[in-house]
Amino acid sequence: MTESAIGNITNVTVHPLVLLSVADHYHRVARGTRKRAVGVLLGTVSRGCIDATNSFAVPFEEDSKNPAVFYLDHNYLENMLAMFRKVNAKERVVGFYSTGPEIRPNDLRIHGMLKRFLPKGSVTPPVFCIIDVRPDRQSIPTTAYRVVEEVEDGNSSGSSSSKAEVKKNFAHVPSIIGAMEAEEVGVEHLLRDINDPTISTVANLVHAKMAGLSTLTSKLVEMKDYLQDIVDGKVKKVNQEIIANMQTILNLLPNLNIEELVRAILVKTNDLHMVIYLSSLIRSVIALHDLVNNKIRYNEQVEIDFDEKPTANVKKDGNEEDSSEEKKEDTETPGSEVEDKKQ
């Protein structure tokens, strides 16, 4: 069995505008249902590197009972392409997207239909990109594929007269999230009210570590399931590239059974715990010191207030005596004036 790749595609770069458009398309059309949203990717191609800078939705329906039955509006697609060419002639059809989250049987037929809308003389075939819009996804939401032709010799039945068959399947292509400077500024404005990237707390760091470990666990489980399927005979064709990558990963794992390495890890762990213990002890001592200082200041303030109260009472009594004497003088003054008048 041999395999030949159609085209030379090295990687696919998905821009933020495409992600926003796909999320909006899904929430308008297929939110809360088991349907998926399908659209066309626009961008540029340079030396096998595809940049998906824009996209637009396409009316799409498929029968859930019969996967072979689906509807794609060709007239709408042609009209939208004509309008996009008027706005930006550099953007061309580079592929199509789906909210998946898995490959469906109709995707190969959609890929074949989309070839008709490629520019004349184009060598790079369209790519298929699954954009997962589920909010609980922790890894990169994009997964890109290209179509490859697999030639089967047909000797599985044991008859020499069987003819070779050519089948088309999807092969994985590395995908990344990239943005230009203007797109980065726009994304920062959108995320300003949601999350401040300049502020990092311990909770956020722990959450990021947990998300990374959960993703690593899922990848390891996926590798285990693939190897188990090979052992059980469920996978007919073994991909030697995947096996080689697994072997490389296992070879890069460090040997943790060395005594010196174990001792170094224990010493490092003890040092870190000692620093944490001393930090907690110093923090407690400083808190107690501040508490004692506050208590001393409070007692001093109470004594000062207690000393000021008697002097205030003495001054108040003196003022009351002076006011009483003035009242007496005022009462005596009218009587003396009457006596003078009588005389």
C-alpha positions in Angstrom: 0.0 0.0 0.0 1.4 3.4 -1.0 0.4 6.9 -0.1 0.8 10.0 -2.2 0.0 13.5 -1.0 -1.9 15.9 -3.2 -0.2 19.3 -3.0 2.5 20.5 -0.7 0.9 22.1 2.4 3.2 22.6 5.4 1.0 24.5 7.9 -2.3 26.4 8.2 -2.5 29.7 10.1 -6.0 30.8 11.3 -6.5 34.4 12.1 -8.8 35.8 14.9 -11.3 37.2 12.4 -12.0 33.7 11.2 -12.5 32.5 14.7 -15.0 35.3 15.5 -16.9 34.8 12.3 -17.2 31.0 12.8 -18.4 31.5 16.5 -21.0 34.0 15.3 -22.1 31.7 12.5 -22.5 28.8 14.9 -24.5 30.8 17.5 -26.8 32.1 14.8 -27.5 28.8 13.0 -26.7 25.7 15.1 -26.6 26.7 18.8 -28.5 24.3 21.0 -28.8 21.7 18.2 -26.8 18.8 16.8 -26.2 20.6 13.5 -22.9 22.0 12.4 -22.0 25.2 10.6 -20.1 25.1 7.3 -18.4 28.0 5.5 -15.6 29.0 3.1 -12.1 30.1 4.2 -10.4 32.9 2.3 -6.8 33.9 2.4 -3.4 33.6 0.7 -1.0 30.8 -0.1 2.8 31.2 0.0 5.2 28.2 -0.4 2.8 25.7 1.1 1.9 28.0 4.0 -1.8 28.9 4.1 -3.1 32.0 5.8 -6.8 31.9 6.4 -7.5 35.7 7.0 -11.2 35.8 6.3 -14.3 33.6 5.9 -18.0 33.7 5.2 -20.9 31.4 6.0 -22.6 29.2 3.4 -26.2 27.8 3.7 -25.7 24.1 4.5 -28.1 21.4 5.5 -27.6 17.6 5.9 -29.8 14.8 6.8 -29.1 13.2 10.2 -30.6 9.9 9.2 -28.9 9.6 5.8 -25.4 11.1 5.8 -25.1 11.0 2.0 -27.9 13.6 1.6 -26.8 17.2 2.1 -27.4 20.6 0.5 -24.9 23.4 -0.2 -26.0 26.6 -1.9 -23.7 27.0 -4.9 -25.3 30.2 -6.2 -24.9 31.9 -2.8 -21.2 30.8 -2.7 -20.5 32.2 -6.2 -22.2 35.6 -5.4 -20.2 36.0 -2.1 -16.9 35.2 -3.9 -17.7 37.8 -6.5 -18.3 40.4 -3.8 -15.2 39.5 -1.8 -13.1 39.8 -5.0 -14.3 43.4 -5.4 -13.3 44.2 -1.8 -9.9 42.4 -1.8 -8.7 40.7 -4.9 -5.7 39.1 -3.1 -7.9 36.8 -1.1 -8.7 33.5 -2.7 -10.4 30.3 -1.7 -8.1 28.3 0.5 -10.5 25.8 2.0 -13.6 25.4 4.0 -14.4 25.1 7.7 -16.8 23.1 9.9 -17.7 23.2 13.5 -17.5 19.4 13.6 -16.2 18.5 16.1 -15.4 15.4 14.1 -15.0 14.6 10.4 -18.2 13.6 8.6 -18.7 11.4 5.5 -19.8 14.4 3.5 -16.6 16.4 4.0 -14.8 14.6 1.2 -17.6 15.5 -1.2 -17.6 19.1 -0.1 -13.9 19.2 -0.6 -14.4 18.0 -4.2 -17.1 20.6 -4.9 -14.9 23.4 -3.5 -12.1 22.6 -6.0 -14.3 24.2 -8.8 -14.0 27.6 -7.1 -10.2 27.7 -6.9 -8.4 30.2 -9.2 -7.1 29.0 -12.5 -3.6 27.6 -12.3 -3.8 27.0 -8.6 -1.6 24.1 -7.5 -2.4 24.0 -3.7 -5.7 22.2 -3.0 -8.2 23.4 -0.5 -7.8 22.5 3.2 -10.4 21.4 5.6 -10.4 23.0 9.0 -12.5 21.9 12.0 -13.0 24.8 14.4 -14.3 23.6 17.8 -16.5 26.3 19.3 -17.2 24.5 22.6 -16.4 26.7 25.6 -14.9 23.9 27.7 -12.1 23.2 25.2 -8.7 24.1 26.7 -6.4 23.4 23.7 -6.2 25.2 20.3 -9.7 25.1 18.8 -8.5 24.5 15.2 -7.6 21.2 13.5 -6.5 21.3 9.8 -6.6 18.5 7.3 -5.5 17.9 3.7 -6.7 15.2 1.3 -4.4 12.4 0.4 -4.8 9.5 -2.0 -4.2 6.0 -0.7 -3.7 3.2 -3.2 -4.7 -0.2 -2.0 -3.3 -3.2 -3.8 -6.4 -5.3 -3.3 -4.6 -8.4 -2.1 -6.4 -8.6 1.2 -8.9 -11.2 -0.3 -6.1 -13.4 -1.6 -7.2 -13.3 -5.3 -4.6 -12.2 -7.9 -7.3 -10.7 -10.2 -8.3 -8.0 -7.7 -7.7 -4.5 -8.9 -6.0 -1.7 -7.0 -8.3 0.9 -5.5 -7.6 4.6 -4.9 -9.2 6.0 -1.8 -9.2 9.6 -0.6 -8.8 10.3 3.1 -7.9 13.3 5.3 -4.4 13.7 6.7 -3.5 16.0 9.5 -1.8 19.3 8.8 -0.2 21.5 11.6 -2.3 24.5 12.4 -1.5 27.6 14.5 -3.3 30.8 15.5 -1.7 33.9 14.1 -2.6 37.5 13.9 -1.4 40.8 12.3 -0.8 43.9 14.4 -4.2 45.4 13.7 -5.9 42.1 14.7 -3.9 41.9 17.9 -5.1 45.4 18.9 -8.7 44.5 18.2 -8.5 41.3 20.2 -7.0 43.1 23.1 -9.9 45.6 23.1 -12.4 42.7 23.0 -10.7 41.0 25.9 -10.2 44.1 28.0 -13.5 43.7 29.8 -13.2 39.9 30.1 -9.7 39.3 31.4 -6.7 41.5 32.2 -3.6 39.7 31.0 -1.3 42.0 33.0 -2.7 40.7 36.3 -1.7 37.1 37.3 -2.8 35.5 40.5 -2.0 32.2 42.1 -5.4 30.9 41.2 -4.9 31.7 37.5 -1.5 30.0 37.5 -2.9 26.9 39.2 -5.8 26.8 36.7 -3.3 27.0 33.8 -1.2 24.2 35.3 -4.3 22.0 35.7 -5.5 22.7 32.2 -2.1 21.8 30.8 -2.0 18.5 32.8 -5.5 17.6 31.7 -4.6 18.2 28.0 -1.4 16.0 28.5 -3.6 13.3 30.0 -6.0 13.3 27.1 -3.1 13.1 24.6 -1.6 10.2 26.5 -5.0 8.4 26.6 -5.4 9.0 22.8 -1.9 7.5 22.2 -2.8 4.5 24.4 -6.1 3.9 22.5 -4.4 4.1 19.1 -1.8 1.5 20.2 -4.5 -0.7 21.7 -6.5 -0.6 18.4 -3.4 -1.7 16.5 -2.9 -4.6 18.9 -6.6 -5.6 18.6 -6.4 -5.4 14.8 -9.0 -2.6 14.5 -6.5 -0.4 12.6 -5.7 -2.1 9.3 -3.0 0.4 8.2 -0.4 1.4 10.7 0.9 4.9 10.3 4.7 4.6 10.8 5.1 8.3 11.2 2.9 8.2 14.3 4.8 5.2 15.7 8.1 7.0 15.1 6.9 10.2 16.9 5.8 8.1 19.9 9.2 6.4 20.0 10.9 9.8 19.9 8.8 11.0 22.8 9.6 8.0 24.9 13.3 8.3 24.1 13.3 11.9 25.3 11.8 11.0 28.7 14.5 11.3 31.4 15.6 8.4 33.5 14.3 9.1 37.0 15.8 6.0 38.7 19.2 7.5 39.1 20.2 8.0 42.7 21.9 11.3 42.2 18.8 12.7 40.4 16.5 11.5 43.2 18.7 13.1 45.8 18.9 16.4 43.9 15.1 16.5 43.6 14.7 15.8 47.3 17.2 18.5 48.2 15.5 21.0 45.9 12.0 20.1 47.4 13.3 20.5 50.9 14.8 23.9 50.1 11.5 25.1 48.6 9.6 23.9 51.7 12.1 25.6 54.0 11.6 28.9 52.2 7.8 28.5 52.4 8.1 27.7 56.2 10.4 30.6 56.9 8.1 33.0 54.9 5.1 31.9 56.9 7.0 32.2 60.2 8.2 35.7 59.3 4.7 36.8 58.2 3.3 35.5 61.5 6.0 37.4 63.6 5.4 40.6 61.7 1.6 40.3 62.2 2.1 39.8 66.0 4.5 42.7 66.1 2.0 45.0 64.4 -0.7 43.7 66.8 1.4 44.5 69.9 2.3 48.0 68.5 -1.4 48.7 67.9 -2.2 47.6 71.5 0.5 49.9 72.9 -0.7 52.9 70.9 -4.3 52.2 71.9 -3.4 52.2 75.7 -1.3 55.4 75.3 -4.2 57.1 73.6 -6.6 56.0 76.4 -4.3 57.4 79.1 -4.0 60.7 77.3 -7.8 60.9 77.0 -8.2 60.1 80.7 -5.7 62.8 81.7 -7.4 65.5 79.6 -10.9 64.9 81.1 -10.2 66.2 84.7 -8.7 69.5 83.5 -11.7 70.0 81.2 -14.0 69.5 84.2 -12.1 72.1 86.3 -12.3 74.6 83.5 -16.0 74.0 83.1 -16.6 74.6 86.9 -14.6 77.9 86.8 -16.7 79.1 83.9 -19.9 78.3 85.7 -18.8 80.3 88.9 -17.9 83.3 86.8 -21.2 83.2 85.0 -23.1 83.0 88.4 -21.3 86.0 89.7 -22.1 88.0 86.6 -25.8 87.1 87.0 -25.7 88.3 90.7 -24.2 91.6 89.7 -26.9 92.0 87.0 -29.7 91.4 89.5 -28.2 93.9 92.1 -27.8 96.7 89.6 -31.5 97.5 89.0 -32.3 97.7 92.8 -29.6 100.2 93.4 -30.8 102.5 90.6 -34.4 102.5 92.2 -33.0 103.5 95.6 -31.1 106.4 94.0 -34.2 107.7 92.3 -36.2 107.6 95.6 -33.5 109.6 97.4 
